[in-house]
């Protein structure tokens, strides 16, 4: 049985202790496909800058 990780998906904020960070949608998908996740936190504005402009 694989150990579960806690996944923190956010492109700007610091990652809390005890979590693995994914800074992009693509990183998050890769982690979700290859690891077991116990806790998942999602950024509500992933990929937008502080003014709400989409960053690619």
DSSP file (Angstrom, degrees, kcal/mol; ACC not computed):
  #  RESIDUE AA STRUCTURE BP1 BP2  ACC     N-H-->O    O-->H-N    N-H-->O    O-->H-N    TCO  KAPPA ALPHA  PHI   PSI    X-CA   Y-CA   Z-CA
    1    1 A X              0   0    0      0, 0.0     2,-0.2     0, 0.0     0, 0.0   0.000 360.0 360.0 360.0 131.6    0.0    0.0    0.0
    2    2 A X        -     0   0    0      1,-0.1     2,-0.2    33,-0.0    33,-0.0  -0.476 360.0-107.7 -78.3 148.9    1.4    3.4   -1.0
    3    3 A X        -     0   0    0     -2,-0.2    33,-0.6     1,-0.1     2,-0.3  -0.523  35.5-123.2 -71.2 142.9    1.6    6.2    1.5
    4    4 A X  E     -a   36   0A   0     -2,-0.2     2,-0.3    31,-0.1    33,-0.2  -0.619  23.8-155.4 -87.4 148.1   -0.9    8.9    1.0
    5    5 A X  E     -a   37   0A   0     31,-2.7    33,-3.2    -2,-0.3    34,-0.8  -0.782  16.7-123.2-115.3 163.7    0.1   12.5    0.5
    6    6 A X  E     -a   39   0A   0     12,-0.4    14,-3.2    -2,-0.3     2,-0.5  -0.947  29.8-151.5-104.2 127.1   -1.7   15.8    1.2
    7    7 A X  E     -ab  40  20A   0     32,-3.1    34,-2.6    -2,-0.5     2,-0.6  -0.882  11.8-168.8-110.7 127.5   -1.8   17.9   -2.0
    8    8 A X  E     -ab  41  21A   0     12,-3.1    14,-2.3    -2,-0.5     2,-0.8  -0.956   6.2-164.5-115.1 112.5   -1.9   21.7   -2.0
    9    9 A X  E     +ab  42  22A   0     32,-2.6    34,-1.1    -2,-0.6     2,-0.3  -0.867  34.6 126.8-104.3 108.5   -2.7   23.2   -5.5
   10   10 A X        -     0   0    0     12,-1.7    14,-0.1    -2,-0.8    -2,-0.1  -0.922  44.6-155.7-162.5 132.8   -1.9   26.9   -5.6
   11   11 A X  S    S+     0   0    0     -2,-0.3    12,-0.1    37,-0.1    -1,-0.1   0.611  92.3  21.1 -88.7 -12.5    0.2   29.0   -7.9
   12   12 A X  S    S+     0   0    0      2,-0.1    -1,-0.1    37,-0.0    -2,-0.0   0.741  99.1  82.2-122.5 -42.7    1.1   31.8   -5.6
   13   13 A X  S    S-     0   0    0      1,-0.1    -3,-0.1     3,-0.0     2,-0.1  -0.278  81.6 -97.5 -77.9 155.5    0.7   31.0   -1.9
   14   14 A X        -     0   0    0      1,-0.1     2,-0.4     7,-0.0    -1,-0.1  -0.394  42.0-111.3 -65.8 144.7    3.3   29.3    0.3
   15   15 A X        -     0   0    0     -2,-0.1    -1,-0.1     1,-0.1     3,-0.1  -0.643  32.0-122.8 -79.8 129.9    2.7   25.6    0.8
   16   16 A X    >   -     0   0    0     -2,-0.4     3,-1.4     1,-0.1    -1,-0.1  -0.311  37.5 -85.8 -68.4 156.2    1.7   24.6    4.4
   17   17 A X  T 3  S+     0   0    0      1,-0.2    -1,-0.1     3,-0.0     3,-0.1  -0.323 114.9  30.2 -58.0 141.4    3.7   22.1    6.3
   18   18 A X  T 3  S+     0   0    0      1,-0.3   -12,-0.4    -3,-0.1     2,-0.3   0.488 102.1 101.1  87.5   3.7    2.7   18.5    5.6
   19   19 A X    <   -     0   0    0     -3,-1.4     2,-0.4   -14,-0.1    -1,-0.3  -0.861  64.4-136.5-120.6 154.4    1.6   19.1    2.0
   20   20 A X  E     -b    7   0A   0    -14,-3.2   -12,-3.1    -2,-0.3     2,-0.3  -0.914  31.4-135.4-101.5 135.7    3.1   18.6   -1.4
   21   21 A X  E     -b    8   0A   0     -2,-0.4     2,-0.5   -14,-0.2   -12,-0.2  -0.736  18.1-168.3 -99.8 142.5    2.6   21.6   -3.7
   22   22 A X  E     -b    9   0A   0    -14,-2.3   -12,-1.7    -2,-0.3     6,-0.0  -0.997   1.0-171.3-120.6 123.0    1.5   21.7   -7.3
   23   23 A X        +     0   0    0     -2,-0.5     2,-0.3   -14,-0.2    24,-0.2   0.632  68.1  36.7 -90.6 -15.1    1.9   25.1   -8.9
   24   24 A X  S  > S-     0   0    0      1,-0.1     4,-2.2   -14,-0.1     5,-0.1  -0.893  82.5-112.2-133.3 163.8    0.0   24.3  -12.2
   25   25 A X  H  > S+     0   0    0     -2,-0.3     4,-2.4     1,-0.2     5,-0.2   0.891 118.7  53.9 -57.1 -41.7   -2.9   22.3  -13.3
   26   26 A X  H  > S+     0   0    0      1,-0.2     4,-2.2     2,-0.2    -1,-0.2   0.889 107.2  49.2 -65.9 -40.2   -0.6   20.0  -15.1
   27   27 A X  H  > S+     0   0    0      2,-0.2     4,-2.4     1,-0.2    -1,-0.2   0.917 111.1  51.1 -62.9 -42.7    1.5   19.3  -12.0
   28   28 A X  H  X S+     0   0    0     -4,-2.2     4,-2.7     1,-0.2    -2,-0.2   0.922 109.9  48.7 -62.4 -45.1   -1.7   18.6  -10.1
   29   29 A X  H  X S+     0   0    0     -4,-2.4     4,-2.0     2,-0.2    -1,-0.2   0.919 110.8  51.0 -61.1 -44.3   -3.0   16.1  -12.7
   30   30 A X  H  X S+     0   0    0     -4,-2.2     4,-1.1     1,-0.2    -2,-0.2   0.930 112.4  45.9 -59.5 -46.2    0.4   14.3  -12.7
   31   31 A X  H >X S+     0   0    0     -4,-2.4     4,-2.2     1,-0.2     3,-0.6   0.922 111.5  51.7 -63.9 -43.9    0.4   14.0   -8.9
   32   32 A X  H 3< S+     0   0    0     -4,-2.7    -1,-0.2     1,-0.2    -2,-0.2   0.826 111.2  48.6 -63.2 -30.8   -3.2   12.8   -8.8
   33   33 A X  H 3< S+     0   0    0     -4,-2.0    -1,-0.2    -5,-0.2    -2,-0.2   0.695 122.2  32.2 -79.9 -19.3   -2.4   10.1  -11.5
   34   34 A X  H << S+     0   0    0     -4,-1.1     2,-0.3    -3,-0.6    -2,-0.2   0.553 115.0  48.5-117.8 -10.0    0.7    8.8   -9.7
   35   35 A X  S  < S-     0   0    0     -4,-2.2     2,-0.5    -5,-0.2   -31,-0.1  -0.887  75.3-115.9-129.1 158.4    0.1    9.3   -5.9
   36   36 A X  E     -a    4   0A   0    -33,-0.6   -31,-2.7    -2,-0.3     2,-0.5  -0.850  33.9-151.8 -91.4 130.9   -2.7    8.5   -3.4
   37   37 A X  E     +a    5   0A   0     -2,-0.5   -31,-0.2   -33,-0.2     3,-0.1  -0.905  22.6 177.8-111.9 126.7   -4.0   11.7   -2.0
   38   38 A X  E    S+     0   0A   0    -33,-3.2     2,-0.4    -2,-0.5   -32,-0.2   0.887  78.6  21.4 -87.6 -47.8   -5.5   12.0    1.5
   39   39 A X  E     -a    6   0A   0    -34,-0.8   -32,-3.1     2,-0.0     2,-0.4  -0.984  67.6-169.9-125.9 133.7   -6.2   15.7    1.6
   40   40 A X  E     -a    7   0A   0     -2,-0.4     2,-0.4   -34,-0.2   -32,-0.2  -0.987   1.4-173.2-125.6 123.4   -6.6   17.9   -1.5
   41   41 A X  E     -a    8   0A   0    -34,-2.6   -32,-2.6    -2,-0.4     2,-0.4  -0.963  11.2-157.5-115.3 136.4   -6.8   21.7   -1.3
   42   42 A X  E     -a    9   0A   0     -2,-0.4     2,-0.4   -34,-0.2   -32,-0.1  -0.925  16.4-127.0-119.8 135.5   -7.6   23.7   -4.5
   43   43 A X    >   -     0   0    0    -34,-1.1     3,-0.9    -2,-0.4   -33,-0.1  -0.634  15.2-146.4 -74.6 128.8   -6.9   27.3   -5.4
   44   44 A X  T 3  S+     0   0    0     -2,-0.4    -1,-0.1     1,-0.2   -34,-0.1   0.681  96.6  33.7 -73.0 -16.7  -10.1   29.0   -6.5
   45   45 A X  T >  S+     0   0    0      3,-0.1     3,-2.0     2,-0.0    -1,-0.2  -0.134  79.4 171.0-130.9  39.7   -8.2   31.2   -9.0
   46   46 A X  T <  S+     0   0    0     -3,-0.9     3,-0.1     1,-0.3   -22,-0.1  -0.269  70.3  20.5 -54.5 127.4   -5.4   29.0  -10.2
   47   47 A X  T 3  S+     0   0    0      1,-0.3     8,-4.6   -24,-0.2     2,-0.4   0.494  99.3 108.4  91.4   4.2   -3.6   30.6  -13.1
   48   48 A X  B <   -C   54   0B   0     -3,-2.0    -1,-0.3     6,-0.3     6,-0.2  -0.887  62.3-131.2-111.9 146.1   -4.7   34.2  -12.5
   49   49 A X    >   -     0   0    0      4,-2.6     3,-2.3    -2,-0.4   -37,-0.0  -0.205  44.9 -82.1 -81.7-176.6   -2.5   37.0  -11.2
   50   50 A X  T 3  S+     0   0    0      1,-0.3    -1,-0.1     2,-0.1    -2,-0.0   0.688 132.2  52.7 -63.2 -17.7   -3.5   39.2   -8.3
   51   51 A X  T 3  S-     0   0    0      2,-0.1    -1,-0.3     0, 0.0     3,-0.1   0.380 121.2-105.8 -96.1   2.6   -5.5   41.4  -10.7
   52   52 A X  S <  S+     0   0    0     -3,-2.3     2,-0.4     1,-0.3    -2,-0.1   0.599  71.6 145.3  84.6  11.4   -7.5   38.4  -12.1
   53   53 A X        -     0   0    0      1,-0.1    -4,-2.6     0, 0.0    -1,-0.3  -0.709  56.1-110.6 -85.7 131.3   -5.6   38.3  -15.4
   54   54 A X  B     -C   48   0B   0     -2,-0.4     2,-0.5    -6,-0.2    -6,-0.3  -0.406  30.6-157.7 -64.9 128.8   -5.1   34.8  -16.8
   55   55 A X              0   0    0     -8,-4.6    -1,-0.0    -2,-0.2    -3,-0.0  -0.929 360.0 360.0-109.1 130.1   -1.5   33.7  -16.7
   56   56 A X              0   0    0     -2,-0.5    -1,-0.1    -8,-0.0    -8,-0.1   0.412 360.0 360.0-110.8 360.0   -0.4   31.0  -19.1
